[in-house]
Amino acid sequence: MKDKTLKVRLSSKRLDKLRLYALIKEKSMTQIVEEMIDDLPNPELKSPYKGEASDPLFR
């Protein structure tokens, strides 16, 4: 089960656009956003703190 949330501020126009797109695709807005995130390239992390607790990605 997913236990993380993402709160995003959008204009009414963008929110309506997302809702309409989800409706047309017969998917939830969460599914649409997850698919968009999955389509992003995997960045190469070049940090001297890679994998350490002080790494900004672990905050």
C-alpha positions as CSV (number, residue, x, y, z in Angstrom):
1,M,0.0,0.0,0.0
2,K,1.2,3.5,-0.8
3,D,1.7,5.7,2.2
4,K,3.2,8.9,0.7
5,T,1.3,11.9,-0.5
6,L,2.1,14.7,-2.8
7,K,0.4,18.0,-2.4
8,V,0.5,20.3,-5.5
9,R,-0.9,23.7,-6.1
10,L,-2.3,24.2,-9.5
11,S,-4.4,26.8,-11.3
12,S,-8.0,25.9,-11.8
13,K,-7.3,25.7,-15.5
14,R,-4.6,23.2,-15.1
15,L,-6.6,21.1,-12.6
16,D,-9.5,21.1,-15.0
17,K,-7.2,20.0,-17.8
18,L,-5.9,17.1,-15.7
19,R,-9.4,16.1,-14.7
20,L,-10.6,16.1,-18.3
21,Y,-7.5,14.1,-19.5
22,A,-8.0,11.5,-16.7
23,L,-11.7,11.3,-17.6
24,I,-11.0,10.8,-21.3
25,K,-8.3,8.1,-20.6
26,E,-10.6,6.5,-18.0
27,K,-7.9,6.7,-15.3
28,S,-7.6,8.4,-12.0
29,M,-5.6,11.6,-11.7
30,T,-3.2,9.6,-9.5
31,Q,-2.6,7.1,-12.3
32,I,-2.0,9.9,-14.8
33,V,0.5,11.6,-12.5
34,E,2.3,8.3,-11.7
35,E,2.6,7.6,-15.4
36,M,4.1,11.0,-16.1
37,I,6.6,10.5,-13.3
38,D,7.5,7.0,-14.6
39,D,8.2,8.6,-18.0
40,L,10.8,10.9,-16.6
41,P,14.4,9.8,-17.2
42,N,16.3,8.5,-14.2
43,P,18.8,11.2,-13.2
44,E,22.4,10.4,-12.4
45,L,23.1,11.5,-8.9
46,K,26.5,13.0,-8.7
47,S,26.7,13.9,-5.0
48,P,29.6,13.4,-2.6
49,Y,26.9,12.3,-0.1
50,K,25.4,9.5,-2.3
51,G,23.8,6.9,-0.2
52,E,24.5,8.7,3.1
53,A,22.0,10.0,5.6
54,S,23.2,13.5,4.9
55,D,22.2,13.1,1.2
56,P,19.5,15.7,0.3
57,L,17.5,12.9,-1.3
58,F,17.1,11.1,2.0
59,R,15.5,14.1,3.8
